[in-house]
């Protein structure tokens, strides 16, 4: 089952040419696979040439004031968010995320931990669920306390939380 529309189009094109997609495609149609590889290599050379040719004009764009750049960038971002799933909800999520990022930036919160949390959060959630299912009988905390490595890691996490919450910021202390 293809994951998205371009993958479905590629599979349909292969089947129109009587090529059966699957693990044996390289054995049954080596010429086609090498043709695709060579095409990708040539495309990389063209992209390199375009990057070299366009790097100076793109750098000059950064010297423009933000008041000129933002009216151009914002509609492109909205169009890109809408184009992914053809859904206005994605646009609302993008605008809400931008507003949250603006407020956090305005109040001096670092944005990098928030971006990491958004990216790594689903992975951590999935693996926590998996661990809870594996240690369903004994409980995950008992597994952490019964093993030395688990105990050390749990204590390091607790210390990190304690240090982040209760630590004095030396840059704000008057000398």
LUMLUMVO-297325 format. One record per atom (N, C-alpha, C): residue number from 1; residue in one letter; x, y, z. Coordinates in Angstrom, 2 decimals, m for minus. Example, Ala and Ser with C-alpha at 12.3 -4.5 7.8 and 13.67 -1.06 7.14 Angstrom:
BEGIN
  nr rest      c1      c2      c3
   1    a   13.19   m5.69    7.80
   1    a   12.30   m4.50    7.80
   1    a   13.20   m3.30    7.80
   2    s   12.85   m2.25    7.08
   2    s   13.67   m1.06    7.14
   2    s   12.90    0.03    7.87
***
This chain:
BEGIN
  nr rest      c1      c2      c3
   1    x    0.86   m1.17    0.00
   1    x    0.00    0.00    0.00
   1    x    0.90    1.23    0.00
   2    x    0.77    2.09   m0.99
   2    x    1.61    3.29   m1.03
   2    x    1.26    4.25    0.10
   3    x    2.28    4.95    0.58
   3    x    2.09    5.84    1.72
   3    x    1.51    7.19    1.35
   4    x    1.70    7.63    0.10
   4    x    1.19    8.94   m0.29
   4    x    0.92    8.94   m1.80
   5    x    0.43   10.05   m2.30
   5    x    0.05   10.13   m3.71
   5    x    1.24    9.97   m4.67
   6    x    2.40   10.59   m4.42
   6    x    3.52   10.37   m5.35
   6    x    3.97    8.90   m5.40
   7    x    3.96    8.23   m4.27
   7    x    4.33    6.80   m4.27
   7    x    3.33    5.99   m5.07
   8    x    2.04    6.33   m4.95
   8    x    1.02    5.62   m5.73
   8    x    1.20    5.88   m7.22
   9    x    1.56    7.11   m7.59
   9    x    1.79    7.43   m9.00
   9    x    2.98    6.66   m9.55
  10    x    4.04    6.54   m8.77
  10    x    5.22    5.79   m9.22
  10    x    4.87    4.31   m9.38
  11    x    4.14    3.75   m8.41
  11    x    3.73    2.34   m8.52
  11    x    2.84    2.12   m9.74
  12    x    1.92    3.05  m10.00
  12    x    1.04    2.93  m11.16
  12    x    1.84    3.00  m12.46
  13    x    2.81    3.91  m12.53
  13    x    3.64    4.03  m13.73
  13    x    4.46    2.77  m13.95
  14    x    4.99    2.19  m12.88
  14    x    5.75    0.95  m13.02
  14    x    4.86   m0.18  m13.52
  15    x    3.65   m0.26  m13.00
  15    x    2.75   m1.33  m13.42
  15    x    2.28   m1.13  m14.86
  16    x    2.14    0.13  m15.31
  16    x    1.79    0.38  m16.71
  16    x    2.89   m0.11  m17.65
  17    x    4.12   m0.09  m17.20
  17    x    5.26   m0.57  m18.00
  17    x    5.54   m2.05  m17.75
  18    x    4.61   m2.75  m17.11
  18    x    4.71   m4.19  m16.82
  18    x    5.89   m4.52  m15.91
  19    x    6.21   m3.60  m15.01
  19    x    7.25   m3.84  m14.02
  19    x    6.55   m4.13  m12.70
  20    x    6.87   m5.27  m12.11
  20    x    6.25   m5.65  m10.84
  20    x    7.11   m5.07   m9.72
  21    x    6.58   m4.08   m8.98
  21    x    7.36   m3.52   m7.88
  21    x    7.45   m4.51   m6.73
  22    x    8.60   m4.57   m6.13
  22    x    8.81   m5.49   m5.02
  22    x   10.28   m5.75   m4.82
  23    x   10.59   m6.74   m3.99
  23    x   12.00   m6.99   m3.67
  23    x   12.81   m7.54   m4.85
  24    x   12.16   m8.11   m5.85
  24    x   12.88   m8.68   m7.00
  24    x   13.00   m7.71   m8.17
  25    x   12.63   m6.46   m7.97
  25    x   12.65   m5.51   m9.09
  25    x   14.06   m5.32   m9.65
  26    x   15.07   m5.37   m8.79
  26    x   16.44   m5.18   m9.27
  26    x   16.95   m6.42  m10.00
  27    x   16.44   m7.58   m9.65
  27    x   16.86   m8.81  m10.33
  27    x   16.17   m8.92  m11.69
  28    x   14.87   m8.59  m11.72
  28    x   14.10   m8.76  m12.95
  28    x   14.30   m7.60  m13.93
  29    x   14.57   m6.39  m13.43
  29    x   14.72   m5.21  m14.30
  29    x   15.94   m4.40  m13.90
  30    x   17.15   m4.95  m14.04
  30    x   18.33   m4.20  m13.60
  30    x   18.57   m2.94  m14.42
  31    x   18.22   m2.95  m15.70
  31    x   18.43   m1.77  m16.54
  31    x   17.60   m0.59  m16.06
  32    x   16.37   m0.85  m15.66
  32    x   15.50    0.21  m15.17
  32    x   16.04    0.82  m13.88
  33    x   16.50   m0.02  m12.99
  33    x   17.02    0.47  m11.71
  33    x   18.28    1.30  m11.93
  34    x   19.18    0.84  m12.80
  34    x   20.39    1.62  m13.07
  34    x   20.05    2.92  m13.79
  35    x   19.03    2.90  m14.65
  35    x   18.58    4.12  m15.31
  35    x   18.08    5.13  m14.26
  36    x   17.34    4.66  m13.27
  36    x   16.85    5.54  m12.20
  36    x   18.03    6.08  m11.39
  37    x   19.00    5.23  m11.06
  37    x   20.18    5.68  m10.31
  37    x   20.94    6.76  m11.08
  38    x   21.17    6.52  m12.37
  38    x   21.91    7.49  m13.18
  38    x   21.12    8.80  m13.28
  39    x   19.80    8.70  m13.43
  39    x   18.97    9.90  m13.46
  39    x   19.07   10.70  m12.17
  40    x   19.10   10.02  m11.04
  40    x   19.23   10.71   m9.75
  40    x   20.60   11.37   m9.62
  41    x   21.64   10.71  m10.11
  41    x   22.99   11.30  m10.04
  41    x   23.06   12.55  m10.92
  42    x   22.50   12.47  m12.13
  42    x   22.48   13.64  m13.01
  42    x   21.67   14.77  m12.38
  43    x   20.55   14.44  m11.76
  43    x   19.74   15.47  m11.09
  43    x   20.53   16.14   m9.97
  44    x   21.35   15.37   m9.26
  44    x   22.18   15.96   m8.20
  44    x   23.18   16.96   m8.78
  45    x   23.77   16.65   m9.93
  45    x   24.70   17.60  m10.54
  45    x   23.98   18.88  m10.97
  46    x   22.78   18.74  m11.54
  46    x   22.02   19.94  m11.90
  46    x   21.65   20.75  m10.67
  47    x   21.26   20.09   m9.60
  47    x   20.91   20.81   m8.37
  47    x   22.13   21.51   m7.79
  48    x   23.30   20.89   m7.88
  48    x   24.52   21.53   m7.41
  48    x   24.81   22.79   m8.22
  49    x   24.67   22.70   m9.54
  49    x   24.88   23.88  m10.38
  49    x   23.90   24.99  m10.07
  50    x   22.64   24.64   m9.85
  50    x   21.65   25.66   m9.50
  50    x   21.96   26.28   m8.14
  51    x   22.42   25.47   m7.20
  51    x   22.75   26.00   m5.87
  51    x   23.90   26.99   m5.96
  52    x   24.92   26.66   m6.74
  52    x   26.06   27.57   m6.90
  52    x   25.61   28.86   m7.58
  53    x   24.74   28.74   m8.58
  53    x   24.30   29.93   m9.31
  53    x   23.37   30.82   m8.48
  54    x   22.59   30.23   m7.59
  54    x   21.59   30.99   m6.85
  54    x   22.00   31.38   m5.44
  55    x   23.19   31.00   m5.00
  55    x   23.54   31.26   m3.61
  55    x   23.70   32.76   m3.32
  56    x   24.31   33.51   m4.23
  56    x   24.50   34.95   m3.98
  56    x   23.17   35.71   m3.96
  57    x   22.26   35.47   m4.90
  57    x   20.96   36.16   m4.80
  57    x   20.19   35.78   m3.53
  58    x   20.29   34.53   m3.11
  58    x   19.58   34.12   m1.89
  58    x   20.18   34.78   m0.66
  59    x   21.49   34.95   m0.63
  59    x   22.12   35.63    0.51
  59    x   21.69   37.09    0.55
  60    x   21.53   37.71   m0.61
  60    x   21.08   39.11   m0.64
  60    x   19.65   39.26   m0.12
  61    x   18.85   38.20   m0.22
  61    x   17.49   38.27    0.32
  61    x   17.50   38.50    1.83
  62    x   18.51   37.98    2.52
  62    x   18.56   38.13    3.97
  62    x   18.88   39.56    4.39
  63    x   19.39   40.36    3.48
  63    x   19.67   41.76    3.83
  63    x   18.42   42.63    3.72
  64    x   17.35   42.10    3.13
  64    x   16.10   42.86    3.04
  64    x   15.46   42.97    4.43
  65    x   14.75   44.04    4.68
  65    x   14.08   44.17    5.99
  65    x   12.95   43.15    6.13
  66    x   12.68   42.79    7.39
  66    x   11.64   41.80    7.66
  66    x   10.26   42.26    7.21
  67    x   10.05   43.56    7.21
  67    x    8.74   44.08    6.79
  67    x    8.46   43.81    5.32
  68    x    9.50   43.59    4.52
  68    x    9.31   43.22    3.12
  68    x    9.26   41.70    2.94
  69    x    9.99   40.96    3.77
  69    x   10.05   39.51    3.62
  69    x    8.80   38.81    4.14
  70    x    8.29   39.24    5.28
  70    x    7.18   38.52    5.91
  70    x    5.91   38.47    5.07
  71    x    5.51   39.55    4.38
  71    x    4.31   39.43    3.54
  71    x    4.46   38.43    2.39
  72    x    5.68   38.09    2.04
  72    x    5.91   37.09    0.99
  72    x    6.00   35.70    1.60
  73    x    6.68   35.58    2.74
  73    x    6.92   34.27    3.36
  73    x    5.65   33.69    3.96
  74    x    4.84   34.51    4.62
  74    x    3.64   34.00    5.30
  74    x    2.66   33.33    4.35
  75    x    2.31   33.92    3.20
  75    x    1.40   33.19    2.29
  75    x    2.00   31.89    1.75
  76    x    3.31   31.87    1.55
  76    x    3.94   30.64    1.08
  76    x    3.84   29.56    2.16
  77    x    4.03   29.94    3.42
  77    x    3.90   28.98    4.52
  77    x    2.47   28.46    4.63
  78    x    1.49   29.36    4.50
  78    x    0.08   28.95    4.57
  78    x   m0.24   28.01    3.41
  79    x    0.23   28.34    2.22
  79    x   m0.01   27.48    1.06
  79    x    0.64   26.11    1.25
  80    x    1.87   26.09    1.79
  80    x    2.54   24.82    2.02
  80    x    1.84   23.97    3.06
  81    x    1.36   24.61    4.14
  81    x    0.63   23.86    5.17
  81    x   m0.67   23.30    4.61
  82    x   m1.34   24.06    3.77
  82    x   m2.60   23.59    3.19
  82    x   m2.35   22.49    2.15
  83    x   m1.27   22.60    1.40
  83    x   m1.01   21.68    0.30
  83    x   m0.68   20.26    0.75
  84    x   m0.23   20.10    1.98
  84    x    0.17   18.76    2.44
  84    x   m1.02   17.81    2.43
  85    x   m2.12   18.20    3.07
  85    x   m3.30   17.33    3.16
  85    x   m4.56   17.95    2.58
  86    x   m4.45   19.14    1.97
  86    x   m5.61   19.88    1.47
  86    x   m6.65   20.06    2.57
  87    x   m6.17   20.52    3.73
  87    x   m7.02   20.63    4.91
  87    x   m6.70   21.94    5.61
  88    x   m7.73   22.71    5.94
  88    x   m7.50   23.98    6.63
  88    x   m7.06   23.79    8.07
  89    x   m7.33   22.62    8.64
  89    x   m6.89   22.37   10.01
  89    x   m5.37   22.46   10.11
  90    x   m4.66   22.01    9.08
  90    x   m3.20   22.11    9.08
  90    x   m2.74   23.57    9.10
  91    x   m3.49   24.43    8.42
  91    x   m3.16   25.86    8.43
  91    x   m3.37   26.43    9.83
  92    x   m4.46   26.02   10.49
  92    x   m4.72   26.50   11.86
  92    x   m3.63   26.02   12.81
  93    x   m3.19   24.77   12.65
  93    x   m2.11   24.25   13.50
  93    x   m0.83   25.03   13.26
  94    x   m0.53   25.35   11.99
  94    x    0.67   26.13   11.69
  94    x    0.60   27.51   12.31
  95    x   m0.56   28.18   12.18
  95    x   m0.70   29.52   12.74
  95    x   m0.63   29.49   14.27
  96    x   m1.26   28.48   14.89
  96    x   m1.20   28.37   16.35
  96    x    0.23   28.09   16.81
  97    x    0.94   27.24   16.09
  97    x    2.33   26.96   16.45
  97    x    3.19   28.20   16.30
  98    x    2.95   28.98   15.25
  98    x    3.69   30.23   15.09
  98    x    3.39   31.21   16.20
  99    x    2.13   31.29   16.62
  99    x    1.76   32.19   17.71
  99    x    2.40   31.75   19.02
 100    x    2.38   30.44   19.30
 100    x    3.03   29.93   20.51
 100    x    4.53   30.21   20.46
 101    x    5.16   29.99   19.31
 101    x    6.58   30.28   19.17
 101    x    6.89   31.75   19.37
 102    x    6.03   32.62   18.84
 102    x    6.23   34.06   19.01
 102    x    6.13   34.46   20.48
 103    x    5.12   33.94   21.18
 103    x    4.94   34.27   22.61
 103    x    6.12   33.75   23.42
 104    x    6.55   32.51   23.15
 104    x    7.69   31.96   23.88
 104    x    8.95   32.77   23.61
 105    x    9.16   33.17   22.37
 105    x   10.34   33.98   22.03
 105    x   10.26   35.34   22.71
 106    x    9.06   35.93   22.75
 106    x    8.88   37.25   23.35
 106    x    9.20   37.22   24.85
 107    x    8.87   36.11   25.54
 107    x    9.12   36.01   26.97
 107    x   10.46   35.36   27.29
 108    x   11.29   35.12   26.29
 108    x   12.65   34.66   26.52
 108    x   12.82   33.16   26.70
 109    x   11.82   32.37   26.35
 109    x   11.96   30.92   26.45
 109    x   12.74   30.41   25.24
 110    x   13.63   29.44   25.44
 110    x   14.35   28.89   24.29
 110    x   13.42   28.03   23.44
 111    x   13.51   28.16   22.13
 111    x   12.63   27.42   21.24
 111    x   13.15   26.02   20.91
 112    x   14.47   25.81   21.03
 112    x   15.04   24.51   20.66
 112    x   14.47   23.36   21.50
 113    x   14.33   23.49   22.83
 113    x   13.73   22.38   23.58
 113    x   12.28   22.10   23.18
 114    x   11.55   23.14   22.80
 114    x   10.16   22.92   22.38
 114    x   10.12   22.15   21.06
 115    x   10.99   22.51   20.13
 115    x   11.03   21.81   18.85
 115    x   11.44   20.35   19.06
 116    x   12.44   20.13   19.92
 116    x   12.84   18.75   20.23
 116    x   11.70   17.97   20.86
 117    x   10.94   18.62   21.75
 117    x    9.82   17.94   22.40
 117    x    8.75   17.55   21.38
 118    x    8.48   18.42   20.43
 118    x    7.47   18.12   19.42
 118    x    7.93   16.97   18.53
 119    x    9.22   16.95   18.21
 119    x    9.73   15.90   17.33
 119    x    9.89   14.57   18.07
 120    x   10.48   14.61   19.27
 120    x   10.78   13.38   19.99
 120    x    9.64   12.89   20.87
 121    x    8.65   13.73   21.14
 121    x    7.54   13.35   22.01
 121    x    6.79   12.10   21.54
 122    x    6.36   12.04   20.28
 122    x    5.66   10.83   19.83
 122    x    6.52    9.57   19.91
 123    x    7.83    9.69   19.63
 123    x    8.71    8.53   19.75
 123    x    8.80    8.06   21.19
 124    x    8.96    9.01   22.11
 124    x    9.04    8.65   23.53
 124    x    7.73    8.03   23.99
 125    x    6.61    8.57   23.55
 125    x    5.31    8.04   23.94
 125    x    5.13    6.61   23.45
 126    x    5.49    6.37   22.19
 126    x    5.35    5.03   21.63
 126    x    6.22    4.02   22.37
 127    x    7.46    4.40   22.66
 127    x    8.36    3.47   23.36
 127    x    7.97    3.29   24.82
 128    x    7.39    4.32   25.46
 128    x    6.89    4.16   26.82
 128    x    5.73    3.17   26.83
 129    x    4.83    3.28   25.87
 129    x    3.72    2.32   25.79
 129    x    4.24    0.90   25.59
 130    x    5.25    0.77   24.74
 130    x    5.83   m0.56   24.49
 130    x    6.45   m1.12   25.77
 131    x    7.18   m0.27   26.50
 131    x    7.80   m0.72   27.75
 131    x    6.75   m1.08   28.79
 132    x    5.67   m0.30   28.85
 132    x    4.61   m0.62   29.80
 132    x    3.94   m1.94   29.46
 133    x    3.82   m2.25   28.18
 133    x    3.24   m3.54   27.79
 133    x    4.18   m4.69   28.12
 134    x    5.48   m4.48   27.92
 134    x    6.45   m5.55   28.19
 134    x    6.51   m5.86   29.69
 135    x    6.51   m4.81   30.51
 135    x    6.64   m4.99   31.95
 135    x    5.30   m4.80   32.65
 136    x    4.26   m5.31   32.03
 136    x    2.91   m5.16   32.55
 136    x    2.73   m5.87   33.89
 137    x    3.36   m7.03   34.05
 137    x    3.19   m7.82   35.28
 137    x    3.89   m7.18   36.46
 138    x    5.15   m6.80   36.26
 138    x    5.96   m6.33   37.39
 138    x    5.87   m4.84   37.61
 139    x    5.53   m4.10   36.58
 139    x    5.52   m2.64   36.69
 139    x    6.86   m2.09   36.28
 140    x    6.85   m1.00   35.57
 140    x    8.09   m0.47   35.01
 140    x    9.00    0.13   36.08
 141    x    8.43    0.71   37.13
 141    x    9.28    1.29   38.17
 141    x   10.05    0.22   38.94
 142    x    9.43   m0.93   39.15
 142    x   10.17   m1.99   39.84
 142    x   11.32   m2.49   38.99
 143    x   11.15   m2.51   37.68
 143    x   12.25   m2.91   36.79
 143    x   13.38   m1.89   36.87
 144    x   13.03   m0.60   36.93
 144    x   14.07    0.42   37.03
 144    x   14.81    0.33   38.35
 145    x   14.12    0.04   39.44
 145    x   14.78   m0.03   40.74
 145    x   15.56   m1.33   40.92
 146    x   15.15   m2.41   40.27
 146    x   15.82   m3.70   40.45
 146    x   17.15   m3.78   39.71
 147    x   17.35   m2.99   38.71
 147    x   18.58   m3.04   37.92
 147    x   19.41   m1.80   38.20
 148    x   20.73   m1.99   38.26
 148    x   21.62   m0.87   38.62
 148    x   21.60    0.24   37.58
 149    x   21.64   m0.12   36.31
 149    x   21.63    0.90   35.26
 149    x   20.33    1.70   35.29
 150    x   19.22    1.02   35.48
 150    x   17.94    1.71   35.57
 150    x   17.89    2.66   36.75
 151    x   18.43    2.23   37.88
 151    x   18.46    3.10   39.07
 151    x   19.31    4.33   38.81
 152    x   20.49    4.14   38.21
 152    x   21.37    5.27   37.93
 152    x   20.70    6.24   36.96
 153    x   20.09    5.73   35.90
 153    x   19.42    6.60   34.93
 153    x   18.25    7.35   35.56
 154    x   17.48    6.68   36.41
 154    x   16.36    7.33   37.08
 154    x   16.85    8.44   38.00
 155    x   17.94    8.19   38.72
 155    x   18.49    9.22   39.60
 155    x   19.06   10.40   38.80
 156    x   19.67   10.13   37.66
 156    x   20.19   11.21   36.82
 156    x   19.03   12.07   36.30
 157    x   17.94   11.44   35.89
 157    x   16.77   12.19   35.42
 157    x   16.20   13.04   36.54
 158    x   16.06   12.47   37.74
 158    x   15.53   13.23   38.87
 158    x   16.45   14.39   39.23
 159    x   17.77   14.17   39.21
 159    x   18.71   15.25   39.50
 159    x   18.62   16.35   38.45
 160    x   18.45   15.96   37.19
 160    x   18.34   16.95   36.12
 160    x   17.11   17.83   36.32
 161    x   15.98   17.21   36.67
 161    x   14.78   18.00   36.96
 161    x   15.01   18.92   38.15
 162    x   15.60   18.39   39.22
 162    x   15.85   19.19   40.42
 162    x   16.78   20.35   40.09
 163    x   17.84   20.08   39.35
 163    x   18.82   21.11   39.01
 163    x   18.20   22.19   38.13
 164    x   17.35   21.79   37.20
 164    x   16.72   22.77   36.33
 164    x   15.70   23.64   37.03
 165    x   15.05   23.11   38.05
 165    x   14.01   23.88   38.74
 165    x   14.58   24.74   39.85
 166    x   15.48   24.20   40.66
 166    x   15.92   24.89   41.87
 166    x   17.29   25.53   41.77
 167    x   17.96   25.43   40.65
 167    x   19.29   25.99   40.51
 167    x   19.21   27.51   40.43
 168    x   20.14   28.17   41.08
 168    x   20.22   29.63   40.97
 168    x   20.95   29.97   39.68
 169    x   20.48   30.98   39.01
 169    x   21.14   31.44   37.80
 169    x   22.25   32.41   38.20
 170    x   23.51   32.01   38.00
 170    x   24.66   32.81   38.45
 170    x   24.75   34.14   37.71
 171    x   24.20   34.23   36.50
 171    x   24.29   35.48   35.76
 171    x   23.40   36.56   36.37
 172    x   22.37   36.18   37.14
 172    x   21.47   37.16   37.73
 172    x   21.86   37.53   39.16
 173    x   22.81   36.80   39.74
 173    x   23.22   37.07   41.12
 173    x   24.18   38.27   41.11
 174    x   23.90   39.26   41.96
 174    x   24.79   40.43   42.02
 174    x   26.04   40.08   42.79
 175    x   27.16   40.60   42.36
 175    x   28.44   40.24   42.99
 175    x   28.94   41.34   43.84
***
